[in-house]
Amino acid sequence: MDNKDLQLIVITGLSGAGRTQAMQSLEDQGFFCVDNLPPAFIVKFAELCARSQGKISKAAIVCDLRGGAFFDSLSEALQDLETEGFRYEILFLEASDETLVRRYKESRRRHPLSPQGRILDGIQAERQQLEELRGKAHTIIDTSNLSAQALRRQVTELFGKQQGPGQMPISVITFGFKYGVPLDADLVMDVRFLPNPYYVQDLRPLTGEHPLVRDYVFNNPIAQEFMQRYLALLEYILPRYLSEGKTHLVLGVGCTGGQHRSVAIGERLVEFLKEQGYAVSVKHRDAERNQKGGQTR
């Protein structure tokens, strides 16, 4: 990869203005991120990324006054980047004095330039030291009136491509309520209202992946109407999760034992999500447990 093909973002600005949130937003978009990198290592870092044979095409570094004396060499490091043919953008984050003082008081942290003194003194000293760098910034964001979520969304809009369905992986996990709800599930659907194949002797030892069980579940008009309504709901809400910056979604589908109904519904759900263009994985958590353990309802 040529040096100029690397997308490099340098995140800097005032302490407490949201550098961490900005870095996390870029990380969610696939950027390789390094926090508090001494400026002397910036060119070497960029060279390593460029030599990664395309594995790292987007990178971001956070440089700020936490680097102490090292920070003074940032301007020189940026000049070296240009000399070596790297293109970069400086993202500068700032906020009002009142906002930064409030944030420091809420977090009960000391300001790096005023560890023993007034927070405001440290903020004003930092603002003065960063004045020249602010003038070189390609993008300046005032976070005074932005929530962390709003800042992450703005950074995504600035530096990320429009997120499509395939960029939000979805995990479908089926389970039995008798064994507990998955802790990481974002949305849980309870399908115990559907007729239970357990009570059909020939279907009892099978799972929802078997055609006979699937037919039993979906030949019921209630199941058909439910799937129509549930898939319509997902079709509506999933793009909203994307627009809010959701990077991974876990959909749980549960029945009593996690062997029949939830598995059949989960498989149909996977088919639908793939048709919609999402990257989907599925895990039938309790299906094998029931086959080995015997009785379930």
VEXDREN-2710 file (C-alpha; in Angstrom, 1 decimal):
% VEXDREN-2710
k/r/px/py/pz
1/MET/0.0/0.0/0.0
2/ASP/1.3/3.4/-0.9
3/ASN/1.8/5.9/1.9
4/LYS/-0.8/8.3/0.5
5/ASP/-3.4/5.5/0.6
6/LEU/-3.4/5.4/4.4
7/GLN/-6.3/7.3/6.0
8/LEU/-4.7/8.8/9.1
9/ILE/-6.7/10.8/11.7
10/VAL/-4.8/12.8/14.4
11/ILE/-7.2/13.4/17.4
12/THR/-6.2/16.2/19.7
13/GLY/-7.8/19.0/21.7
14/LEU/-8.7/20.0/25.2
15/SER/-8.7/17.5/28.1
16/GLY/-12.3/16.5/28.8
17/ALA/-13.6/17.6/25.4
18/GLY/-14.3/14.0/24.2
19/ARG/-11.2/12.6/22.7
20/THR/-11.9/9.1/24.0
21/GLN/-15.4/9.1/22.6
22/ALA/-14.1/10.3/19.2
23/MET/-11.5/7.5/19.2
24/GLN/-14.0/4.9/20.1
25/SER/-16.3/6.0/17.3
26/LEU/-13.4/5.6/14.8
27/GLU/-12.6/2.2/16.3
28/ASP/-16.1/1.1/15.7
29/GLN/-15.7/2.1/12.0
30/GLY/-12.7/-0.2/11.6
31/PHE/-9.9/2.3/12.3
32/PHE/-6.8/1.0/14.1
33/CYS/-6.5/3.4/17.0
34/VAL/-3.7/4.2/19.5
35/ASP/-4.2/6.5/22.5
36/ASN/-1.6/8.9/23.8
37/LEU/1.0/8.1/21.3
38/PRO/4.2/10.2/21.7
39/PRO/4.6/12.3/18.6
40/ALA/8.1/10.9/18.0
41/PHE/6.5/7.6/17.1
42/ILE/3.9/8.9/14.7
43/VAL/5.9/8.5/11.5
44/LYS/7.0/5.0/12.5
45/PHE/3.4/4.1/13.3
46/ALA/2.2/5.3/9.9
47/GLU/5.0/3.3/8.2
48/LEU/4.0/0.1/10.0
49/CYS/0.4/0.6/8.9
50/ALA/1.4/1.3/5.3
51/ARG/3.5/-1.9/5.3
52/SER/0.6/-4.1/6.7
53/GLN/-0.2/-5.3/3.1
54/GLY/-3.6/-3.7/3.2
55/LYS/-4.6/-5.1/6.7
56/ILE/-4.6/-1.5/8.1
57/SER/-5.9/1.1/5.7
58/LYS/-7.4/3.4/8.3
59/ALA/-5.7/4.5/11.5
60/ALA/-6.2/7.1/14.2
61/ILE/-3.9/8.4/17.0
62/VAL/-4.7/10.5/20.0
63/CYS/-2.0/13.0/20.9
64/ASP/-2.4/15.5/23.7
65/LEU/-0.7/17.2/26.7
66/ARG/-0.7/13.9/28.6
67/GLY/2.5/13.3/26.7
68/GLY/4.2/16.1/28.6
69/ALA/7.5/17.2/27.1
70/PHE/7.0/14.8/24.1
71/PHE/3.9/16.7/23.0
72/ASP/6.1/19.7/22.0
73/SER/7.4/17.7/19.1
74/LEU/4.0/17.2/17.5
75/SER/4.4/19.9/14.9
76/GLU/7.7/18.4/13.8
77/ALA/6.2/15.0/13.6
78/LEU/3.3/16.2/11.4
79/GLN/5.9/17.9/9.1
80/ASP/7.7/14.6/8.9
81/LEU/4.5/12.8/7.9
82/GLU/4.1/15.2/5.0
83/THR/7.7/14.8/3.9
84/GLU/7.2/11.0/3.8
85/GLY/4.1/11.4/1.7
86/PHE/1.4/10.6/4.3
87/ARG/-1.9/12.4/4.2
88/TYR/-3.5/13.1/7.5
89/GLU/-6.4/15.1/9.1
90/ILE/-6.3/16.8/12.4
91/LEU/-9.5/16.5/14.5
92/PHE/-9.5/19.1/17.3
93/LEU/-12.0/18.8/20.1
94/GLU/-12.9/21.7/22.4
95/ALA/-15.6/22.9/24.8
96/SER/-16.4/25.9/26.9
97/ASP/-14.6/26.5/30.2
98/GLU/-17.8/26.0/32.1
99/THR/-18.5/22.7/30.4
100/LEU/-15.0/21.4/31.0
101/VAL/-15.0/22.5/34.7
102/ARG/-18.3/20.7/35.2
103/ARG/-17.0/17.5/33.5
104/TYR/-13.9/17.5/35.6
105/LYS/-15.9/17.9/38.8
106/GLU/-18.3/15.1/37.8
107/SER/-15.4/12.7/37.0
108/ARG/-13.4/13.9/40.1
109/ARG/-10.2/13.8/38.0
110/ARG/-7.4/16.3/38.1
111/HIS/-6.4/18.4/35.2
112/PRO/-3.0/17.4/33.7
113/LEU/-1.8/21.0/33.8
114/SER/-3.1/21.8/37.2
115/PRO/-2.9/18.6/39.4
116/GLN/-2.8/20.6/42.6
117/GLY/-4.5/23.8/41.7
118/ARG/-7.7/25.1/40.2
119/ILE/-9.2/23.2/37.3
120/LEU/-10.0/26.4/35.5
121/ASP/-6.3/27.4/35.6
122/GLY/-5.3/24.2/33.9
123/ILE/-8.0/24.5/31.3
124/GLN/-6.9/28.0/30.4
125/ALA/-3.3/27.1/30.3
126/GLU/-4.0/24.1/28.0
127/ARG/-6.2/26.3/25.7
128/GLN/-3.3/28.7/25.3
129/GLN/-0.7/25.9/24.6
130/LEU/-3.0/24.3/21.9
131/GLU/-3.9/27.6/20.1
132/GLU/-1.3/27.1/17.3
133/LEU/-2.4/23.4/16.8
134/ARG/-6.0/24.5/16.7
135/GLY/-5.2/26.8/13.8
136/LYS/-3.8/23.8/11.8
137/ALA/-6.8/21.6/12.5
138/HIS/-8.9/20.3/9.5
139/THR/-12.0/19.8/11.6
140/ILE/-12.9/21.5/14.9
141/ILE/-15.8/20.1/17.0
142/ASP/-17.2/22.1/20.0
143/THR/-18.6/19.4/22.3
144/SER/-20.1/21.8/24.9
145/ASN/-23.7/20.9/24.0
146/LEU/-23.1/17.4/22.7
147/SER/-23.8/14.1/24.5
148/ALA/-21.2/11.3/24.1
149/GLN/-23.6/9.6/21.7
150/ALA/-24.1/12.7/19.6
151/LEU/-20.3/13.2/19.4
152/ARG/-19.8/9.7/18.3
153/ARG/-22.5/10.1/15.6
154/GLN/-20.9/13.3/14.3
155/VAL/-17.5/11.7/14.1
156/THR/-19.0/8.8/12.2
157/GLU/-20.7/11.2/9.7
158/LEU/-17.4/13.0/9.2
159/PHE/-15.0/10.2/8.8
160/GLY/-17.0/7.0/8.2
161/LYS/-18.7/5.7/5.1
162/GLN/-22.5/5.4/5.2
163/GLN/-23.1/2.3/7.2
164/GLY/-24.9/-0.4/5.4
165/PRO/-26.7/-3.5/6.8
166/GLY/-23.6/-5.7/6.3
167/GLN/-21.6/-3.5/8.6
168/MET/-23.7/-4.3/11.7
169/PRO/-23.3/-8.0/12.4
170/ILE/-26.3/-9.7/14.0
171/SER/-26.2/-12.7/16.2
172/VAL/-29.3/-14.9/16.6
173/ILE/-29.3/-17.0/19.7
174/THR/-32.1/-19.5/20.5
175/PHE/-32.5/-20.7/24.0
176/GLY/-34.8/-22.3/26.6
177/PHE/-36.2/-20.1/29.3
178/LYS/-35.8/-22.9/31.8
179/TYR/-32.0/-22.5/31.4
180/GLY/-32.1/-18.7/31.6
181/VAL/-32.1/-15.7/29.2
182/PRO/-28.8/-15.0/27.4
183/LEU/-27.1/-12.1/29.3
184/ASP/-25.9/-10.4/26.1
185/ALA/-29.2/-10.4/24.3
186/ASP/-30.3/-6.9/23.1
187/LEU/-33.8/-8.0/22.0
188/VAL/-35.6/-11.1/23.3
189/MET/-38.7/-12.7/21.7
190/ASP/-40.7/-15.2/23.7
191/VAL/-42.4/-17.7/21.4
192/ARG/-43.9/-20.0/24.1
193/PHE/-47.4/-18.9/22.9
194/LEU/-46.9/-21.1/19.8
195/PRO/-48.1/-24.8/19.7
196/ASN/-45.4/-27.0/21.2
197/PRO/-44.0/-29.9/19.0
198/TYR/-42.9/-31.6/22.3
199/TYR/-46.4/-33.0/22.7
200/VAL/-46.2/-34.8/19.3
201/GLN/-44.4/-38.1/20.0
202/ASP/-42.6/-38.3/16.6
203/LEU/-41.4/-34.7/16.9
204/ARG/-40.2/-34.8/20.5
205/PRO/-36.7/-36.1/19.8
206/LEU/-36.1/-33.7/16.9
207/THR/-35.1/-30.0/16.9
208/GLY/-36.5/-27.0/15.1
209/GLU/-33.9/-27.5/12.3
210/HIS/-35.7/-30.7/11.1
211/PRO/-38.3/-30.1/8.3
212/LEU/-41.0/-31.9/10.1
213/VAL/-40.7/-29.6/13.1
214/ARG/-40.5/-26.5/10.9
215/ASP/-43.6/-27.6/9.1
216/TYR/-45.5/-28.2/12.3
217/VAL/-44.6/-24.8/13.6
218/PHE/-45.2/-22.7/10.5
219/ASN/-48.3/-24.5/9.3
220/ASN/-50.1/-22.9/12.2
221/PRO/-51.8/-19.6/11.2
222/ILE/-50.8/-18.0/14.5
223/ALA/-47.1/-18.6/13.7
224/GLN/-47.5/-17.3/10.2
225/GLU/-49.1/-14.0/11.3
226/PHE/-46.5/-13.7/14.1
227/MET/-43.6/-14.0/11.7
228/GLN/-45.1/-11.5/9.4
229/ARG/-45.5/-9.0/12.2
230/TYR/-42.1/-9.7/13.8
231/LEU/-40.2/-9.5/10.6
232/ALA/-41.9/-6.2/9.7
233/LEU/-40.9/-4.8/13.1
234/LEU/-37.3/-5.8/12.6
235/GLU/-37.3/-4.4/9.1
236/TYR/-38.4/-1.1/10.6
237/ILE/-36.1/-0.9/13.7
238/LEU/-32.8/-2.4/12.5
239/PRO/-32.0/0.7/10.3
240/ARG/-32.7/2.9/13.3
241/TYR/-30.1/0.9/15.3
242/LEU/-27.6/1.5/12.5
243/SER/-28.3/5.2/12.4
244/GLU/-27.6/5.4/16.2
245/GLY/-24.2/3.8/15.7
246/LYS/-25.0/0.3/16.9
247/THR/-22.2/-2.0/15.8
248/HIS/-23.5/-5.4/16.8
249/LEU/-26.9/-6.7/17.7
250/VAL/-27.9/-9.9/19.5
251/LEU/-31.4/-11.2/18.9
252/GLY/-32.7/-13.8/21.4
253/VAL/-35.5/-16.2/20.6
254/GLY/-36.7/-18.4/23.5
255/CYS/-39.2/-21.2/24.1
256/THR/-39.5/-23.5/27.1
257/GLY/-36.6/-25.8/26.5
258/GLY/-34.9/-24.2/23.5
259/GLN/-35.3/-27.3/21.2
260/HIS/-38.3/-26.9/18.9
261/ARG/-40.1/-23.6/18.5
262/SER/-37.3/-21.1/19.2
263/VAL/-34.9/-23.0/16.9
264/ALA/-37.5/-23.1/14.0
265/ILE/-38.2/-19.4/14.5
266/GLY/-34.5/-18.6/14.7
267/GLU/-33.7/-20.4/11.5
268/ARG/-36.4/-18.5/9.7
269/LEU/-35.1/-15.2/11.2
270/VAL/-31.6/-15.9/9.9
271/GLU/-33.0/-16.5/6.4
272/PHE/-34.8/-13.1/6.5
273/LEU/-31.8/-11.2/7.8
274/LYS/-29.5/-12.6/5.1
275/GLU/-32.0/-11.6/2.5
276/GLN/-31.9/-8.0/4.0
277/GLY/-28.1/-8.0/3.5
278/TYR/-27.0/-8.4/7.1
279/ALA/-24.1/-10.5/8.3
280/VAL/-25.7/-13.1/10.5
281/SER/-24.6/-15.9/12.8
282/VAL/-26.8/-18.3/14.7
283/LYS/-26.3/-20.4/17.8
284/HIS/-28.9/-22.8/19.2
285/ARG/-27.7/-22.7/22.8
286/ASP/-29.9/-25.4/24.4
287/ALA/-31.0/-27.7/21.5
288/GLU/-28.3/-30.3/22.0
289/ARG/-28.6/-30.1/25.8
290/ASN/-32.2/-31.1/25.5
291/GLN/-31.5/-34.0/23.1
292/LYS/-28.8/-35.3/25.5
293/GLY/-30.7/-34.5/28.7
294/GLY/-34.0/-36.0/27.6
295/GLN/-37.2/-34.2/28.8
296/THR/-38.1/-30.7/28.0
297/ARG/-41.3/-28.7/27.4
END
